[in-house]
Amino acid sequence: MAAHPVDASSGRTLFQAGLARKILVGFFLSGVLTSFLGAILPVWRHHLTEDFVSIGNYFLAMAVGLLWANAIWKYLLPKRNLAVALSAGCGLACASFLLLAALAPGAPLWWRIVAVGGIGCGSGLLHIGLFQALTPVYKLNPVAALYLSGTFFGLGCVVVALLVAGVFHVYTVPSILIFLAALPGYGAGIFALSGLRVQEDRQPGPSFRQAVSDFRSPGAVLLALLLFFQFGNEWAIAGWLPLYLIRRIGVSPEGSLALLAAYWLALIVGRMVVLSILPIISHGKLLGGSVLAALFGCIILLSTNNRFGASAGILLVGAGFASVYPLVAELIGSRFPYYHPGLFNGIFSFAMVGATLAPWSLGLFASQWGIGVVMLLPLLGTIMAFLLVVLIWAEAKFSRGLVKP
């Protein structure tokens, strides 16, 4: 019997579709791991104390874990076997959640900090592996790859907030942590059976040295700084919003978690809207309107004393922050059409460190000046992000002017 011919292009399409689904699952789990601290703090009853330094230390432990992930990837894991790396990251996060669930209420604080660091390390391993796996998908459509990965990351953040809010008065703290452990545990099983490996790049492209040179350019440095401050803005609010709403406005713990989910949804929906209008609206006007919305939202949250005002402020802040990531994705896709996973992971790892250091610094500031300072840092960071975007546009125009004959 004659063998049926196989369409190589359709085979590649099916491979890329299956790979894309696994990548999106990975970014969803990454959102779960990175955002759990903001949702779990009311469960740990930190809204009843003023030990803000300890809260900040949780975020510092997360940052240290993210940094340790790079060393583990470099020295311990087989770099070409993404299945091992991704399942190891999810497995470490699952074990860390189970350690948190096993801790007695009076256990020393450093045990909890160690477990949080383990979750950060697992999240970091997941990030590195995902950026490696993203290579063929990114080459098809850079902006869509960055946008979809960011959307599924945000969905993971929404799910954590809604899950914890829904079971806040139903299950015990260990039970909630076991539920959270099941998500990366499921991911570890999926990735262990996936057989993912780094694909050989048979298409000509720039050398690694050329890519390093490009990423040391002023434009790349400004992009990294922009993501650093913008992620810091977003996660300063995401990490402290429930505690702020409970202590400053008197919202119930489960209500504060529902508003945290609304904040993440505002970011996701806002990014969908921004992506659809980017081709037809001036980027300068879009950025200006977004900055004003974010600033106005922070001011409302600083001054309001009721849930309606808090809800309006949260939606404005989420909508204001929403435009920055699509603009950055477009800038990255146009400036760096080729893809070097290690370098891209470096930029986004730098941004994620900013996302954890900002909430850590708020713990120090809140211990000195009270919980109200939580909204001041995102307000100042929004102004800094606006200035960086203006500098990036100016640098891009200057660079284009230099290369003209």
Summary of the structure (lengths in Angstrom):
residues: 405
radius of gyration: 21.3
end to end distance: 62.6
largest distance: 80.5
contacts: 1436
relative contact order: 0.14
helix: 83%
strand: 0%
